[in-house]
Amino acid sequence: MGNIELESSGEGDNKDFLHNLLIEFINETQDQLNIVTPKIDEFYTNELKRIAQKGIPILLITTDRRLLSKPYQKIYDELTDSPGISVINNPNVKYLLVFNTDKAIYSGGALDREELSQSVLIVTIIKETAKLRKIAEIFSAMLPSFMR
């Protein structure tokens, strides 16, 4: 019991719930961090670069660069040039998933601080080992065959 939680984010007392949860989760990760997001803003890019500098590998699946608007293309280029961060393209990414071996956070939206604060979202937090393995399998299926 208690291995899967549902929370709301974006309204009332929970206005920044998802943002705060993600920052805490990213900073607590001690092993590889896996992320699926349609786009990423400068704030989260800086957070990921800081974590990667600590030696924690980051595997990021995001939308193809050509499908991003100009400001997000610049951020995409910055991420691809960052040591410790591997960026994989998938044009079908429409959700936000951040996970490691201990926990997964799933929601709509993207790693964009402003977008998260302006959206009402349902956040699913998963700590159950069997479900985390299933999430890792789904994540792996999104990777190119040479990376599986």
Backbone bond lengths (Angstrom), bond angles and torsions (degrees), N, CA, C in turn:
res aa  C-N    CA-C-N  psi(-1)  N-CA   C-N-CA  omega(-1)  CA-C   N-CA-C  phi
1 M - - - 1.447 - - 1.526 109.50 -
2 G 1.317 115.29 150.09 1.448 119.58 177.42 1.514 114.28 78.72
3 N 1.338 117.43 9.33 1.459 119.55 -179.04 1.527 113.16 -87.65
4 I 1.331 116.36 -10.74 1.459 121.31 175.16 1.522 107.18 -132.53
5 E 1.331 116.23 125.02 1.460 121.73 -179.39 1.520 109.27 -122.11
6 L 1.323 116.17 145.27 1.459 122.77 173.34 1.518 108.15 -117.63
7 E 1.315 116.43 131.59 1.461 122.28 179.41 1.525 108.36 -135.61
8 S 1.311 116.12 160.97 1.463 119.85 173.22 1.525 108.03 -106.45
9 S 1.295 115.27 153.56 1.458 121.05 178.69 1.518 108.52 -141.44
10 G 1.325 116.09 142.91 1.452 119.33 173.61 1.509 115.56 111.63
11 E 1.333 117.88 -2.47 1.461 118.05 179.08 1.522 110.50 -146.54
12 G 1.320 115.34 152.85 1.460 121.55 177.05 1.515 113.06 57.14
13 D 1.337 115.06 -135.10 1.459 121.18 -178.98 1.524 112.34 -67.99
14 N 1.330 117.15 -19.23 1.473 121.74 -177.54 1.525 112.18 -100.78
15 K 1.324 118.13 25.41 1.463 120.95 -175.72 1.523 112.80 -54.07
16 D 1.314 118.01 -44.18 1.463 121.60 -177.85 1.528 111.89 -111.35
17 F 1.319 117.24 24.65 1.467 120.85 -176.88 1.529 111.67 -55.64
18 L 1.335 117.69 -51.65 1.464 120.66 -176.27 1.522 111.12 -65.34
19 H 1.301 117.14 -43.62 1.475 120.35 178.80 1.533 110.39 -58.78
20 N 1.327 116.94 -49.43 1.465 120.83 -179.37 1.527 111.22 -62.97
21 L 1.316 116.90 -40.72 1.459 121.74 178.67 1.529 110.73 -62.43
22 L 1.332 116.80 -44.21 1.466 121.03 -179.81 1.521 111.97 -64.78
23 I 1.313 117.64 -43.93 1.475 121.06 179.74 1.524 109.82 -61.48
24 E 1.323 116.50 -46.20 1.467 120.61 179.16 1.528 110.59 -61.96
25 F 1.322 116.66 -44.78 1.467 122.15 -178.73 1.530 111.23 -63.90
26 I 1.317 117.01 -46.61 1.466 121.41 -179.74 1.528 110.57 -60.17
27 N 1.314 116.39 -43.63 1.462 120.43 -177.35 1.527 113.54 -74.45
28 E 1.326 118.20 -21.88 1.466 121.41 178.92 1.529 112.98 -88.62
29 T 1.324 117.83 -14.57 1.457 120.93 -176.65 1.523 110.77 -64.54
30 Q 1.329 115.33 129.89 1.458 121.40 -179.35 1.530 112.47 -109.97
31 D 1.338 116.70 -15.26 1.460 120.32 178.91 1.528 107.92 -117.95
32 Q 1.293 118.18 -158.48 1.460 121.00 -177.61 1.518 111.79 -62.99
33 L 1.323 116.08 140.13 1.456 123.32 176.50 1.519 108.19 -108.99
34 N 1.331 116.47 125.06 1.460 122.60 -179.40 1.521 108.63 -111.77
35 I 1.338 115.82 133.66 1.464 120.35 -174.98 1.523 110.00 -136.94
36 V 1.335 114.59 136.85 1.461 121.89 169.51 1.520 105.53 -122.74
37 T 1.327 117.56 123.46 1.461 121.81 179.93 1.526 109.53 -155.66
38 P 1.332 117.67 142.20 1.468 119.11 178.42 1.522 113.33 -65.45
39 K 1.335 116.62 -30.61 1.471 121.00 179.84 1.524 107.60 -159.16
40 I 1.323 115.12 168.88 1.464 120.27 -179.93 1.524 108.43 -142.89
41 D 1.321 115.79 139.20 1.460 119.66 -179.05 1.524 111.43 -94.18
42 E 1.320 115.96 178.07 1.466 122.23 -176.78 1.531 111.58 -64.05
43 F 1.337 117.41 -39.22 1.455 121.02 -179.43 1.525 110.93 -58.69
44 Y 1.328 117.12 -52.77 1.465 120.50 -178.67 1.529 111.63 -69.88
45 T 1.324 117.76 -30.00 1.464 120.70 175.15 1.523 110.01 -60.59
46 N 1.316 116.65 -45.23 1.465 120.34 178.94 1.522 111.30 -63.66
47 E 1.329 117.70 -39.92 1.469 121.16 177.82 1.534 110.32 -61.75
48 L 1.332 116.32 -45.46 1.470 120.00 -178.80 1.528 111.28 -66.54
49 K 1.301 117.57 -40.08 1.465 120.33 178.61 1.527 110.77 -63.13
50 R 1.324 116.37 -38.48 1.460 120.89 178.71 1.529 110.83 -64.82
51 I 1.315 117.13 -41.27 1.466 121.70 179.01 1.536 109.95 -67.81
52 A 1.336 116.61 -41.86 1.461 120.63 179.51 1.532 110.79 -62.98
53 Q 1.319 117.62 -33.79 1.468 121.30 178.38 1.525 111.62 -65.68
54 K 1.322 117.08 -22.40 1.467 121.98 176.72 1.526 111.87 -80.99
55 G 1.340 116.69 -2.30 1.457 120.77 178.71 1.520 114.58 94.11
56 I 1.324 117.48 9.89 1.464 121.30 178.40 1.527 107.61 -91.75
57 P 1.347 117.28 115.87 1.463 119.42 -179.27 1.529 111.81 -69.62
58 I 1.330 115.55 142.99 1.461 121.75 179.85 1.518 108.17 -124.46
59 L 1.322 115.47 128.33 1.463 122.39 176.39 1.515 106.91 -113.37
60 L 1.314 117.35 115.09 1.463 124.08 -173.38 1.522 110.04 -116.93
61 I 1.334 115.90 122.34 1.464 121.47 173.11 1.519 106.84 -106.36
62 T 1.328 115.99 123.19 1.462 121.05 -176.47 1.520 110.75 -143.62
63 T 1.304 115.44 172.86 1.459 122.80 179.88 1.530 110.35 -61.19
64 D 1.332 116.37 151.68 1.462 121.16 174.59 1.520 110.11 -55.28
65 R 1.318 116.59 141.41 1.456 122.44 -179.09 1.526 111.68 -54.35
66 R 1.313 116.99 -41.86 1.467 120.92 -175.88 1.528 112.75 -64.45
67 L 1.339 118.10 -18.99 1.457 122.10 -179.51 1.538 112.61 -91.23
68 L 1.319 116.66 -5.25 1.468 121.58 -179.28 1.521 110.69 -90.34
69 S 1.332 116.70 152.13 1.462 120.42 174.38 1.538 108.65 -71.68
70 K 1.323 116.81 163.47 1.474 122.41 -174.22 1.529 113.81 -51.89
71 P 1.346 119.40 -47.88 1.479 117.56 -179.33 1.534 112.34 -61.48
72 Y 1.315 116.63 -37.18 1.462 119.98 179.60 1.524 111.95 -75.05
73 Q 1.340 118.31 -25.77 1.462 121.29 174.95 1.524 110.18 -65.09
74 K 1.331 116.57 -40.15 1.469 121.28 178.07 1.532 110.19 -61.61
75 I 1.328 116.21 -43.53 1.465 121.35 178.82 1.531 109.88 -65.79
76 Y 1.317 117.35 -41.17 1.459 122.37 177.54 1.528 109.71 -57.01
77 D 1.332 116.31 -47.13 1.466 120.89 179.94 1.529 111.34 -61.99
78 E 1.328 116.14 -39.13 1.454 121.35 178.31 1.538 110.31 -62.75
79 L 1.324 116.40 -41.40 1.475 121.02 179.40 1.527 111.67 -66.20
80 T 1.334 116.96 -42.42 1.465 119.50 -178.14 1.525 111.84 -66.67
81 D 1.333 116.75 -23.88 1.468 121.01 178.72 1.521 113.12 -90.89
82 S 1.324 117.51 -0.09 1.467 121.59 -176.74 1.526 111.09 -88.56
83 P 1.334 118.17 124.87 1.463 120.42 177.25 1.529 110.84 -64.99
84 G 1.320 115.52 138.22 1.460 120.79 178.54 1.514 113.72 91.47
85 I 1.334 117.31 -6.49 1.462 121.54 179.23 1.522 108.66 -117.53
86 S 1.317 116.55 119.07 1.464 122.39 176.37 1.520 108.48 -102.61
87 V 1.333 116.31 126.00 1.456 121.66 -178.05 1.532 109.20 -110.13
88 I 1.324 115.67 125.14 1.461 122.94 178.97 1.525 108.05 -115.90
89 N 1.321 117.34 136.66 1.463 121.88 179.48 1.520 111.29 -90.60
90 N 1.319 115.35 138.41 1.457 122.39 171.58 1.525 106.62 -151.74
91 P 1.336 117.27 111.08 1.468 119.59 -175.44 1.528 113.69 -69.21
92 N 1.329 118.22 -9.24 1.461 121.26 -175.61 1.524 113.76 -97.91
93 V 1.311 118.78 9.32 1.468 121.98 -178.43 1.529 109.04 -72.35
94 K 1.330 116.03 120.85 1.471 121.34 -178.06 1.524 112.27 -132.44
95 Y 1.312 118.57 10.82 1.463 121.73 -176.07 1.517 110.01 -141.91
96 L 1.320 115.91 173.24 1.452 122.67 179.40 1.523 108.85 -114.85
97 L 1.315 116.05 125.11 1.460 122.80 177.32 1.524 107.28 -139.36
98 V 1.322 115.91 125.10 1.465 121.95 176.89 1.519 105.75 -129.77
99 F 1.348 116.97 124.55 1.461 118.06 -178.81 1.519 112.19 -151.89
100 N 1.328 113.35 160.21 1.461 122.42 171.50 1.526 106.66 -137.67
101 T 1.301 118.97 -159.21 1.469 120.34 -176.52 1.528 112.77 -77.29
102 D 1.329 118.10 -12.60 1.459 121.44 -176.54 1.520 115.16 -104.76
103 K 1.335 116.44 -30.01 1.456 119.11 -172.00 1.519 110.46 -156.22
104 A 1.343 115.32 153.62 1.460 121.79 174.63 1.523 108.76 -130.72
105 I 1.322 115.89 143.13 1.460 122.53 175.04 1.527 106.59 -122.38
106 Y 1.331 115.10 122.57 1.459 120.96 -177.33 1.521 109.16 -124.35
107 S 1.332 116.41 136.96 1.458 121.05 179.48 1.522 109.35 -164.24
108 G 1.304 115.61 172.79 1.451 120.42 167.73 1.523 107.20 -77.03
109 G 1.300 116.62 -178.04 1.454 119.83 176.45 1.510 113.35 89.02
110 A 1.322 115.21 -162.85 1.460 122.82 -176.88 1.519 108.59 -147.73
111 L 1.324 116.55 170.01 1.468 120.91 176.04 1.528 108.41 -77.58
112 D 1.296 115.05 69.98 1.454 123.77 -179.89 1.528 106.47 -136.05
113 R 1.313 115.64 109.05 1.471 121.32 -173.19 1.524 112.51 -54.24
114 E 1.322 117.01 -46.69 1.470 120.81 -178.59 1.526 110.98 -65.01
115 E 1.323 116.24 -44.25 1.466 120.31 179.82 1.531 111.06 -62.32
116 L 1.324 117.06 -41.38 1.461 120.66 179.55 1.528 111.76 -64.62
117 S 1.330 117.25 -37.63 1.464 119.49 -178.20 1.521 112.24 -75.01
118 Q 1.330 117.73 -19.41 1.458 121.38 -178.33 1.523 113.22 -101.50
119 S 1.328 117.88 0.94 1.464 121.40 -177.04 1.519 110.92 -112.98
120 V 1.317 115.71 144.28 1.454 121.09 171.60 1.528 105.88 -95.26
121 L 1.333 116.01 117.85 1.458 120.93 -172.85 1.520 111.05 -131.57
122 I 1.312 115.70 152.66 1.461 122.09 170.32 1.519 106.44 -96.61
123 V 1.317 116.28 127.34 1.456 122.54 -178.19 1.524 108.70 -109.84
124 T 1.323 116.17 128.26 1.460 121.36 176.18 1.525 108.01 -109.58
125 I 1.330 115.76 126.53 1.461 122.29 179.25 1.525 106.76 -113.97
126 I 1.319 116.62 122.28 1.465 122.25 -174.54 1.521 109.38 -118.21
127 K 1.341 115.07 128.55 1.463 120.79 177.78 1.528 111.50 -124.07
128 E 1.314 117.29 -2.01 1.464 122.40 -177.60 1.530 110.28 -75.31
129 T 1.321 116.29 126.05 1.463 122.62 -174.56 1.525 113.01 -56.13
130 A 1.326 117.87 -45.46 1.467 120.76 -178.55 1.532 110.91 -63.70
131 K 1.310 116.95 -39.93 1.477 120.64 178.99 1.532 110.47 -69.69
132 L 1.322 117.57 -36.31 1.466 120.65 176.97 1.528 110.91 -64.02
133 R 1.334 116.37 -38.11 1.473 119.45 176.31 1.526 110.64 -63.65
134 K 1.332 117.21 -40.99 1.462 121.67 178.96 1.538 110.15 -64.22
135 I 1.324 116.76 -41.46 1.465 120.95 177.31 1.524 110.02 -62.54
136 A 1.322 117.28 -41.59 1.471 121.07 178.26 1.531 110.47 -62.95
137 E 1.335 117.62 -37.62 1.475 121.09 177.15 1.525 110.67 -64.34
138 I 1.314 117.01 -44.45 1.472 121.39 179.14 1.532 109.38 -63.10
139 F 1.309 116.62 -44.39 1.456 121.88 178.04 1.528 110.51 -59.64
140 S 1.315 115.79 -45.29 1.466 121.01 -179.95 1.524 111.38 -61.41
141 A 1.328 117.02 -36.94 1.464 120.55 179.41 1.521 111.80 -65.46
142 M 1.317 117.61 -22.14 1.455 121.44 178.97 1.527 112.32 -81.92
143 L 1.320 116.87 -13.46 1.466 122.07 -178.54 1.520 111.06 -81.61
144 P 1.326 117.52 153.36 1.462 119.76 172.76 1.532 109.40 -60.92
145 S 1.303 117.66 152.83 1.477 121.99 -174.18 1.524 112.67 -56.55
146 F 1.327 118.96 -34.27 1.465 119.38 -178.63 1.531 112.61 -71.70
147 M 1.321 119.12 -11.70 1.454 121.72 -179.26 1.529 113.00 -102.66
148 R 1.307 118.29 -5.60 1.471 120.19 -176.53 1.498 112.41 -75.39
